[in-house]
Amino acid sequence: MTTKMAKLIFYIGTLSSLVLFLALTVDTTGQFAALTHADTLDEQVVAGKRAFERRNCNDCHTILGFGAYYAPDLTRAWARLGEDSIRRRLEKPEVAFADSYRKMPQQHLSATEIADITAFLKWVSNIENHDWPPQDSAARWKRSTERMLAAAALSPGAALVEQENCLACHSVGGRGESKGPRLEWIAGRRDSAWIADYLADPQKLAPGSEMPDFQHLSVGQRHMIGEFITALAARRGGER
C-alpha cells in the first residue's frame, strides 16, 4: 500500500466516522423531548431537582451517570423502591438505615421538599435511557414474569400475595403498582423471617410506613409469603 493510499483511507474513515457521529447526535437530541417525557416536566419536578442539588445528594448518590458511588444509584429509585419507601427514607433516614453501616444524614427536609424530590425521582425513573442502570433493568425485572405468575397456582405464598392484593402497592415481574418497593428488590435484601415479622407489625421495623399490618394472617401464612418473596431473588439470579 502506498503512502497516498494509506492517507486516503485515513481521511475517508475519519470523515465517515465524523459524519456518522454528528448524524447520531442530531437524531438523539431530536428525541430528547419524547425520551424524557418532557410533557410531564412540571414545576414540582423542577423544584425537586433544585432541592436535590441544594442538598448535595450527588455527593453520595449517582443519578443519570452523574455523582458519587458511596450510596445507591437513584436513576431508577422510584421504580425500585416506590413512593412510600422514598418518602420514609427522606423523612427519617436514621430509622430507615438503622441496620446499614452507610448512614444517610438527616437533612431535615420540609414536607414540600420531600414531595418535590419524590416527584423528581419519579420523573427521572421514567426517562427512556435504554434500560440503564443494568441492576435496575426493566427487562431483567420482567424476564421471569410468566414463571412467577405460574407459581401462584403452585406456591401457597404466591397465592397469599394474590389473595391479600399485595400488587395494589407493590410490583413483581412487571405487574402491580409502585407505591411500595418491588418484591424482587426486597427479595435480595431481606430474609423470610424478617418479612414475616414486618407483615405482622410494619411500624415496628419501618416507623412511618403506610403499609397495613397483616396480623389476621397466621404466623405460618406470613412465613409462606416471606419464603415466596425471598425465592424471587434466586430466580432472578439464575436468569442473569
C-alpha positions in Angstrom: 0.0 0.0 0.0 1.3 3.4 -0.9 1.5 6.4 1.4 -1.1 8.2 -0.7 -3.5 5.3 -0.4 -3.0 5.0 3.4 -3.7 8.7 3.8 -6.8 8.4 1.6 -8.2 5.6 3.7 -7.4 7.5 6.9 -9.2 10.7 5.7 -12.2 8.8 4.3 -12.5 6.7 7.5 -12.2 9.8 9.8 -14.7 11.8 7.7 -17.2 9.0 7.6 -17.0 8.5 11.4 -17.4 12.2 12.0 -20.5 12.3 9.7 -22.0 9.3 11.4 -21.3 10.7 14.9 -22.9 14.1 14.0 -25.9 12.3 12.4 -26.5 10.2 15.5 -26.1 13.2 17.8 -28.7 15.2 15.9 -31.0 12.2 15.9 -30.7 11.7 19.6 -31.1 15.3 20.6 -34.2 15.4 18.4 -35.7 12.7 20.5 -34.9 14.2 23.9 -38.4 15.5 24.5 -40.0 12.2 23.8 -37.4 10.1 25.6 -37.6 12.2 28.8 -41.4 12.7 28.6 -40.9 16.4 28.7 -44.7 16.9 28.8 -44.7 15.7 32.4 -41.9 18.0 33.4 -43.9 20.3 35.7 -43.0 22.9 38.4 -42.9 20.3 41.1 -40.3 18.2 39.3 -38.2 21.2 38.6 -38.5 22.2 42.3 -37.5 18.7 43.3 -34.4 18.8 41.1 -33.4 22.1 42.7 -33.9 20.6 46.2 -31.8 17.6 45.1 -29.0 19.8 44.0 -29.3 22.2 47.0 -28.9 19.3 49.4 -25.9 18.0 47.5 -27.4 14.5 47.1 -24.9 13.8 44.3 -22.1 13.8 46.9 -23.2 10.3 47.8 -25.6 9.2 45.0 -25.3 8.8 41.3 -28.2 9.8 39.0 -28.2 9.6 35.2 -24.5 8.8 35.3 -23.5 11.8 37.4 -22.5 11.8 41.1 -20.6 9.7 43.6 -20.8 5.9 44.2 -21.0 5.8 48.0 -24.7 5.3 48.1 -27.1 3.5 45.7 -27.8 4.9 42.2 -31.0 6.8 42.1 -31.8 6.8 38.4 -34.5 4.1 38.9 -35.1 4.7 42.6 -38.8 5.4 42.3 -39.4 2.3 40.2 -37.3 0.2 42.5 -38.4 1.5 45.9 -41.8 3.1 45.4 -43.2 6.4 46.7 -43.7 5.3 50.3 -40.2 4.0 50.8 -38.6 7.1 49.3 -40.6 9.3 51.5 -39.7 7.4 54.6 -36.0 7.4 53.7 -36.1 11.2 53.2 -38.1 11.9 56.4 -36.2 9.6 58.8 -33.0 8.2 57.3 -31.7 7.4 60.7 -34.5 4.9 61.1 -34.6 3.7 57.5 -30.9 2.9 57.5 -30.6 1.9 61.1 -29.2 -1.5 60.2 -26.8 -0.2 57.5 -23.2 0.7 58.1 -23.6 3.5 55.5 -25.8 6.2 57.1 -27.7 8.8 55.2 -27.6 12.1 57.0 -30.7 13.7 58.4 -31.3 16.7 56.1 -34.4 18.0 58.0 -36.3 18.3 54.7 -39.7 20.1 54.8 -42.8 18.2 53.7 -42.8 20.2 50.4 -39.1 19.3 49.7 -39.9 15.6 50.3 -42.8 15.7 47.9 -40.8 17.6 45.3 -37.8 15.3 45.4 -40.1 12.3 45.2 -41.8 13.8 42.1 -38.3 14.5 40.6 -37.2 10.9 41.2 -40.4 9.6 39.7 -39.8 11.7 36.5 -36.2 10.6 36.2 -37.2 6.9 36.7 -39.5 7.2 33.7 -36.8 8.5 31.3 -36.2 6.1 28.5 -32.4 5.6 28.7 -32.0 2.2 27.1 -32.7 0.3 30.4 -29.9 1.8 32.4 -28.5 1.1 35.0 -28.4 -2.6 34.4 -29.1 -3.7 38.0 -32.5 -2.0 37.7 -33.1 -3.1 34.2 -36.8 -3.3 33.4 -36.2 -6.2 31.1 -34.5 -8.1 33.9 -37.3 -7.4 36.3 -39.9 -8.6 33.7 -37.9 -11.6 32.5 -39.4 -14.1 34.9 -43.0 -12.7 34.9 -44.6 -15.8 33.4 -42.8 -18.1 35.8 -43.7 -16.1 38.8 -47.4 -15.8 37.8 -47.5 -19.5 37.1 -46.0 -20.1 40.5 -49.1 -18.5 42.0 -51.0 -21.7 41.2 -48.4 -23.8 42.9 -46.9 -21.8 45.7 -49.1 -21.0 48.8 -47.0 -17.9 49.4 -47.7 -16.6 45.9 -51.4 -17.4 46.3 -51.4 -15.4 49.5 -49.8 -12.4 47.7 -52.6 -12.5 45.2 -55.2 -13.1 47.9 -54.1 -10.1 50.0 -53.9 -7.8 47.0 -50.2 -7.0 47.6 -49.8 -5.9 44.0 -52.1 -2.9 44.7 -49.0 -1.3 46.2 -46.1 -3.5 45.1 -45.0 -4.9 41.8 -43.5 -8.2 40.8 -42.3 -9.3 37.3 -43.7 -6.1 35.8 -47.2 -6.5 37.4 -48.5 -4.2 40.1 -48.1 -0.7 41.3 -45.1 1.4 42.5 -46.3 2.8 45.9 -44.1 0.2 47.7 -40.8 -1.5 46.8 -40.7 -4.2 44.1 -40.9 -7.6 45.7 -37.8 -8.7 43.7 -35.9 -5.8 45.3 -37.0 -6.8 48.8 -36.0 -10.4 48.0 -32.4 -9.5 47.5 -32.1 -7.7 50.8 -34.3 -9.4 53.4 -34.8 -13.0 54.6 -38.2 -14.7 55.0 -38.2 -14.3 58.8 -37.7 -10.5 58.6 -40.5 -10.3 56.0 -42.8 -12.4 58.2 -42.1 -10.1 61.2 -42.6 -7.0 59.0 -46.0 -8.2 57.9 -47.1 -8.6 61.5 -46.1 -5.1 62.5 -44.7 -2.8 59.8 -44.4 0.2 62.1 -42.0 -1.7 64.4 -39.4 -2.3 61.7 -40.2 0.7 59.5 -41.7 3.6 61.5 -43.8 5.8 59.3 -44.6 3.1 56.8 -48.1 3.4 55.2 -48.3 -0.4 54.9 -51.1 -2.0 56.9 -50.3 -4.9 59.2 -51.4 -8.5 58.3 -51.9 -9.8 61.8 -55.1 -11.5 60.5 -52.8 -14.0 58.8 -51.3 -16.8 60.8 -47.6 -16.9 61.6 -47.3 -19.8 59.1 -49.0 -17.8 56.3 -46.7 -14.8 56.9 -43.7 -17.1 56.6 -45.1 -18.5 53.4 -45.3 -15.0 51.9 -41.7 -14.4 53.1 -40.4 -17.6 51.6 -42.1 -16.8 48.2 -40.6 -13.3 48.1 -37.1 -14.5 49.0 -37.3 -17.2 46.3 -37.7 -14.4 43.8 -34.0 -13.5 44.3 -32.9 -17.0 43.4 -35.0 -16.9 40.3 -33.6 -13.6 39.2 -30.0 -14.7 39.9 -30.5 -17.9 37.9 -31.6 -16.0 34.8 -28.9 -13.3 34.6 
